[in-house]
Structure formats: C-alpha cells, structure tokens
Amino acid sequence: MSDRAYRIPFVSTPANEAGWIPALQAAMPGERIVPLRELDAAELAACEVAIVANPSPEDLRRLPNLRWVHSVWAGVERLVADLADTDLRIVRLVDPQLAETMAEAVLAWTLYLHRDMPRYARQQQSRQWQPLEYVKPGDKTVGLLGLGALGEAAARRLLASGFRVEGWSRSPKSLAGVTTHAGAQGLATLLANTDILVCLLPLTAETRGLLDDAAFAQLRPGASLINFARGAIVEDEALRRALDAGRVGHAVLDVFPVEPLPADSWHWTHPGVTVLPHISGPTDRATASAIVAANLRSFRERGVIPPHVDRARGY
C-alpha cells in the first residue's frame, strides 16, 4: 500500500487536529489520516468519506464526491443544520465509554443536589453551622429526559444508588426499574413527579425550547435541574424566572446558549446556579477512534455506510 493509498481527511480546526489525528492514526494504521489542506485536487475529487469535528460546510463542499462523514462527537445538530441542503450521510459517534462517563457525571451531580450541597455552601459563606435532616435516595425521584444510550446508562447508576427513576422519551420505551413516559401528557406527568430533573436529550426542532415557562410550571415545586444536553433545550429567561420564583430550587448547568459562557452572563452570579464548563461527557479519543476505525473498516471491506442520522428526527 502506498503512503497516499488511503488518505482520509480530518476536517476541523487546527486546534482539534493536534489531539485527534494521532489518536485516529493509531487506531487505523492501514489508513492515512491527514488535515484536509494536505489533499491535492485529485484526492479531493476521489474522497468518499471524511472524519469531522464541527467542520466548516465550505470545507466539505471542496469534496465533490463525498458520500458520508463520520463525526467524532455524539452531538451533530450543527452538522445537520449546516448540511441541510445536501444528501450527505452523517454518522455520529455512539461510544459506550461516553455513556458511562456521562452516567458518572449524572450520579455525581444528582448526589450534589440530593445532599443539598448548594445550601451547605451558602451556610459556609455566612459561617452558619447547621446540619440538615438526612433524606434517603429512595425518597427522591430523578426524572430523566432522554432514554437513549446516555439515559439508559444514567438510569442504571441512579437505580443502583437507590433513587426512584422515571424517564421520558420521544417514543414509548421500556427500561427495567424505570417508570417510563412518552408524549406531551407523559412529559407533564414526569415533571410533576420529579425532584431532580436531568436533561440528556439531543437538540432537535422538537426539543429546542422544550423546558419553557409552561414546563417549569408543571415541575414539582422546588425541584432541581441538571442540563447536560444542549443549552437551547432550556429557555434561558424562563429558567431565570423559575429560579427567582423558587419554582426551581437549583440548576446545575454544563451547557449554555452561548459557549464559552460570556463574563456578563447572569448565570455566573445567580445563587441558584452551578456553572460547569461543558465537562460532563468528554469524549475519550482512544475509544472513539477505535469505533471510527471499525466503521471505516466495514466500509472498506463491504461498502456499508454505518447507521446514520435520520434528518427528520435530527439524530
């Protein structure tokens, strides 16, 4: 095999190239993973597949015969929007390690809220020594928005820690130990039953702004929110109103409408908000690269494009 036989472009920013290209190359020594700019005109024309991380749509249009792209991230809403005028197949990363990493974060911050760490932090600031009454996990219901791979992994962790778990999904699902709901009425039921609401939904036309004034009004009074999905799923000002009114007791936010979070954003100083810098589910480059390698190998050997995004659903 010549050095140029299988040159696959990695289409992203230079900042992403430094970490991803060596990891991808290590996982597929039979291929050559290179930045898009290193392909000549003939290679651009011959390219059928590219590996991407939030690429510029203009860069992808330099590949006239591209059939599919493999994202190294699970979230592909920007890619779906950018490529809406094409029939390009988009394969998103589905990594069991990502699900376990996210489940760990869900459990950690659920316990943070369950044991009322925000209140202890406020008491420390006022030098107040006041133990709070202990509440068992079995007395709390965690509501999961999203029962895909991330939601299922989170549910297992929460159930193992003794919490009651309910879940909501776009279409009906069954999950051992979890009371599941679907549809508008199902969402209202879940919100009314929930003490700690965890959002793990993909961002789609249907989920954008899902948690609005009406949703917060349905939520059990004083319930807490964890958003590990996308900032646009929560209507920002509706959340602020719910926090100010005490409808939401505390919000742990790892995602925001604008990232990085601007210095003048209200979230930084609101006593009811914990700000995290989008760290709940970091991608493991080694496991992700192995998955991309397996999918590319299948494509090379059998011509099979892996399961790809349903444009109508957005994921």
Summary of the structure (lengths in Angstrom):
residues: 315
radius of gyration: 21.8
end to end distance: 36.1
largest distance: 71.5
contacts: 965
relative contact order: 0.14
helix: 40%
strand: 18%
